Amino acid sequence: MIKILLPLAKFFESNIGALVHKGLAAAGIGIISYAAVSTAFNAVLSMAQTHYNNIGVDMLALMGLGGIGEAIGIMVGAMTFKVAMNSMKRLGLKQ
């Protein structure tokens, strides 16, 4: 019995981190955290859009001439990319 338990204990001791990570990922912890981050990001984006649309028409026209809409689109795209990359790391799809 001891001949079986000692190698088994060494195996679990050396690989426990990977086993726990794989087990949690299989349980859906990574997907749940992605959903939470994605929901929070969408809520913040919606709030920013609401505040942007509450600006006066004249100011919106001037901001449009200055390219603020495109700049905001680039920043939102970069933040979306960052959220996606962090989620891939949590899901174990990327190192």
MIDOSE-1310 file (N, C-alpha, C; in nm, 2 decimals, decimal comma, always signed):
residues 95
miki	+0,08/-0,12/+0,00/+0,00/+0,00/+0,00/+0,09/+0,13/+0,00; +0,19/+0,12/+0,08/+0,28/+0,24/+0,08/+0,35/+0,26/-0,05; +0,38/+0,15/-0,12/+0,45/+0,17/-0,25/+0,36/+0,24/-0,35; +0,23/+0,24/-0,33/+0,14/+0,31/-0,42/+0,12/+0,45/-0,37
llpl	+0,11/+0,47/-0,24/+0,07/+0,60/-0,19/+0,18/+0,70/-0,20; +0,31/+0,66/-0,19/+0,42/+0,76/-0,19/+0,44/+0,82/-0,33; +0,44/+0,73/-0,44/+0,44/+0,80/-0,57/+0,32/+0,88/-0,61; +0,21/+0,84/-0,56/+0,08/+0,91/-0,58/+0,09/+1,05/-0,51
akff	+0,14/+1,05/-0,39/+0,16/+1,17/-0,31/+0,26/+1,27/-0,38; +0,37/+1,21/-0,43/+0,47/+1,30/-0,50/+0,41/+1,35/-0,63; +0,33/+1,27/-0,70/+0,26/+1,32/-0,82/+0,17/+1,44/-0,79; +0,08/+1,42/-0,69/-0,01/+1,53/-0,65/+0,06/+1,65/-0,60
esni	+0,17/+1,63/-0,53/+0,25/+1,75/-0,48/+0,31/+1,83/-0,59; +0,36/+1,76/-0,69/+0,43/+1,83/-0,80/+0,33/+1,89/-0,90; +0,21/+1,84/-0,91/+0,12/+1,88/-1,02/-0,01/+1,94/-0,96; -0,02/+1,97/-0,83/-0,14/+2,01/-0,77/-0,19/+2,15/-0,83
galv	-0,10/+2,24/-0,86/-0,14/+2,37/-0,91/-0,20/+2,35/-1,05; -0,15/+2,27/-1,13/-0,21/+2,25/-1,27/-0,34/+2,18/-1,26; -0,35/+2,09/-1,17/-0,47/+2,01/-1,15/-0,58/+2,10/-1,10; -0,55/+2,19/-1,00/-0,65/+2,28/-0,95/-0,70/+2,38/-1,06
hkgl	-0,60/+2,43/-1,13/-0,63/+2,52/-1,24/-0,72/+2,46/-1,34; -0,69/+2,34/-1,39/-0,77/+2,27/-1,49/-0,91/+2,23/-1,43; -0,91/+2,20/-1,30/-1,04/+2,16/-1,24/-1,13/+2,28/-1,23; -1,08/+2,40/-1,19/-1,16/+2,52/-1,18/-1,20/+2,57/-1,32
aaag	-1,11/+2,55/-1,42/-1,15/+2,59/-1,55/-1,26/+2,50/-1,60; -1,25/+2,37/-1,57/-1,35/+2,28/-1,61/-1,49/+2,31/-1,54; -1,48/+2,36/-1,42/-1,60/+2,39/-1,35/-1,67/+2,52/-1,40; -1,60/+2,59/-1,48/-1,66/+2,71/-1,54/-1,62/+2,84/-1,46
igii	-1,53/+2,84/-1,38/-1,49/+2,96/-1,30/-1,44/+3,07/-1,40; -1,36/+3,03/-1,50/-1,31/+3,12/-1,59/-1,42/+3,18/-1,68; -1,51/+3,10/-1,72/-1,62/+3,15/-1,80/-1,71/+3,25/-1,72; -1,73/+3,22/-1,59/-1,81/+3,30/-1,51/-1,74/+3,44/-1,49
syaa	-1,61/+3,43/-1,46/-1,53/+3,56/-1,44/-1,53/+3,64/-1,57; -1,52/+3,57/-1,69/-1,53/+3,65/-1,82/-1,67/+3,71/-1,83; -1,77/+3,64/-1,80/-1,91/+3,70/-1,81/-1,92/+3,82/-1,71; -1,86/+3,81/-1,59/-1,87/+3,93/-1,50/-1,80/+4,05/-1,55
vsta	-1,68/+4,03/-1,60/-1,59/+4,14/-1,65/-1,66/+4,19/-1,78; -1,71/+4,11/-1,86/-1,78/+4,16/-1,98/-1,90/+4,24/-1,95; -1,98/+4,19/-1,85/-2,10/+4,27/-1,81/-2,06/+4,40/-1,75; -1,96/+4,41/-1,67/-1,92/+4,53/-1,61/-1,87/+4,63/-1,72
fnav	-1,79/+4,58/-1,81/-1,74/+4,66/-1,92/-1,85/+4,72/-2,00; -1,95/+4,64/-2,03/-2,06/+4,68/-2,11/-2,14/+4,79/-2,04; -2,16/+4,77/-1,90/-2,23/+4,87/-1,82/-2,15/+5,01/-1,83; -2,02/+5,00/-1,81/-1,94/+5,13/-1,82/-1,95/+5,19/-1,95
lsma	-1,94/+5,11/-2,06/-1,95/+5,16/-2,19/-2,09/+5,23/-2,22; -2,19/+5,17/-2,17/-2,33/+5,22/-2,19/-2,34/+5,35/-2,11; -2,28/+5,36/-1,99/-2,29/+5,49/-1,92/-2,21/+5,60/-1,99; -2,09/+5,56/-2,05/-2,02/+5,66/-2,12/-2,09/+5,71/-2,25
qthy	-2,16/+5,62/-2,31/-2,24/+5,66/-2,43/-2,36/+5,75/-2,39; -2,42/+5,72/-2,28/-2,53/+5,81/-2,23/-2,48/+5,95/-2,20; -2,36/+5,96/-2,13/-2,31/+6,09/-2,10/-2,26/+6,16/-2,22; -2,21/+6,09/-2,32/-2,17/+6,15/-2,45/-2,29/+6,21/-2,52
nnig	-2,40/+6,13/-2,52/-2,52/+6,18/-2,59/-2,59/+6,29/-2,52; -2,56/+6,32/-2,39/-2,62/+6,43/-2,32/-2,55/+6,56/-2,34; -2,44/+6,56/-2,42/-2,37/+6,69/-2,44/-2,45/+6,76/-2,55; -2,44/+6,89/-2,54/-2,52/+6,98/-2,63/-2,49/+6,95/-2,78
vdml	-2,58/+6,98/-2,87/-2,57/+6,96/-3,01/-2,45/+7,03/-3,07; -2,44/+7,16/-3,03/-2,32/+7,24/-3,09/-2,19/+7,18/-3,05; -2,18/+7,14/-2,92/-2,05/+7,08/-2,87/-2,03/+6,94/-2,95; -2,13/+6,86/-2,97/-2,12/+6,74/-3,04/-2,07/+6,76/-3,18
almg	-2,12/+6,87/-3,24/-2,08/+6,90/-3,38/-1,93/+6,94/-3,38; -1,88/+7,02/-3,29/-1,74/+7,05/-3,28/-1,65/+6,93/-3,25; -1,70/+6,85/-3,16/-1,62/+6,73/-3,12/-1,62/+6,64/-3,24; -1,72/+6,63/-3,32/-1,72/+6,55/-3,44/-1,62/+6,60/-3,54
lggi	-1,61/+6,73/-3,56/-1,51/+6,78/-3,65/-1,37/+6,75/-3,60; -1,35/+6,74/-3,47/-1,22/+6,71/-3,42/-1,19/+6,57/-3,42; -1,28/+6,48/-3,45/-1,25/+6,34/-3,46/-1,26/+6,27/-3,32; -1,33/+6,33/-3,23/-1,34/+6,26/-3,10/-1,42/+6,13/-3,10
geai	-1,52/+6,12/-3,19/-1,59/+5,99/-3,20/-1,50/+5,88/-3,25; -1,41/+5,90/-3,34/-1,32/+5,80/-3,39/-1,22/+5,77/-3,28; -1,17/+5,87/-3,20/-1,08/+5,84/-3,10/-1,14/+5,76/-2,99; -1,26/+5,79/-2,95/-1,33/+5,71/-2,85/-1,35/+5,56/-2,90
gimv	-1,38/+5,55/-3,03/-1,39/+5,41/-3,09/-1,26/+5,33/-3,08; -1,15/+5,40/-3,10/-1,02/+5,33/-3,10/-0,99/+5,29/-2,95; -1,02/+5,38/-2,86/-1,00/+5,35/-2,72/-1,09/+5,24/-2,67; -1,21/+5,24/-2,71/-1,30/+5,13/-2,67/-1,26/+5,00/-2,73
gamt	-1,21/+5,00/-2,85/-1,16/+4,88/-2,92/-1,04/+4,82/-2,85; -0,95/+4,91/-2,80/-0,83/+4,87/-2,73/-0,87/+4,81/-2,59; -0,96/+4,87/-2,53/-1,01/+4,82/-2,40/-1,08/+4,68/-2,41; -1,15/+4,67/-2,52/-1,22/+4,54/-2,55/-1,11/+4,43/-2,57
fkva	-1,01/+4,47/-2,65/-0,90/+4,37/-2,68/-0,83/+4,33/-2,55; -0,81/+4,43/-2,46/-0,74/+4,40/-2,33/-0,83/+4,31/-2,24; -0,96/+4,33/-2,24/-1,05/+4,24/-2,16/-1,05/+4,10/-2,22; -1,05/+4,09/-2,35/-1,05/+3,96/-2,42/-0,92/+3,89/-2,39
mnsm	-0,81/+3,96/-2,40/-0,68/+3,89/-2,37/-0,67/+3,84/-2,22; -0,71/+3,93/-2,13/-0,71/+3,89/-1,99/-0,80/+3,77/-1,97; -0,91/+3,76/-2,03/-1,01/+3,65/-2,02/-0,95/+3,52/-2,08; -0,88/+3,54/-2,19/-0,81/+3,42/-2,24/-0,71/+3,36/-2,15
krlg	-0,64/+3,45/-2,08/-0,54/+3,40/-1,98/-0,61/+3,33/-1,87; -0,72/+3,38/-1,82/-0,79/+3,32/-1,71/-0,85/+3,19/-1,75; -0,90/+3,18/-1,88/-0,96/+3,05/-1,92/-0,85/+2,94/-1,95; -0,73/+2,98/-1,95/-0,62/+2,89/-1,98/-0,59/+2,87/-2,13
lkq	-0,65/+2,95/-2,21/-0,63/+2,94/-2,36/-0,50/+3,00/-2,40; -0,44/+3,09/-2,32/-0,32/+3,16/-2,36/-0,23/+3,17/-2,23; -0,10/+3,15/-2,25/-0,01/+3,16/-2,14/+0,02/+3,30/-2,10
